[in-house]
Amino acid sequence: MHVENFGDVLPRNKSDNDRVEMIKKMDRDKILPLLPNLLEWIQDMNWPVAPSVLELLLTFPEEIVPHVQDVLSSDDENWKWFILNFLVIELPVESRAQFRGYLTRVAETPTHNELAEELDEVAKEILETI
């Protein structure tokens, strides 16, 4: 399958699990460019599509790191909470370790917004595993 337009492949709504299943059947090299867009589907793990997207993302533990770092450098604390609690904590230790700097900063000197979302607690929990 040749992907000309990501919109032809990516989920269309929060319940579009059929598209996620279709993506899971694609070659890994065809999925790689979709990773940043797929991350957007785990902005809220209550969305029906989120668990299957998460499952797919976890099959790219090294490739996902730079895209997760982009999210962690954003100011969407709620999204970061979902990313840390559901994705980063499930990654292999080698991948988790790449977030050590961010996690240490949040654990030791969280911003007001990070405290409000309890990111410092999640960061401490993940730091204990690396």
Summary of the structure (lengths in Angstrom):
residues: 130
radius of gyration: 15.0
end to end distance: 38.4
largest distance: 46.7
contacts: 375
relative contact order: 0.11
helix: 65%
strand: 0%
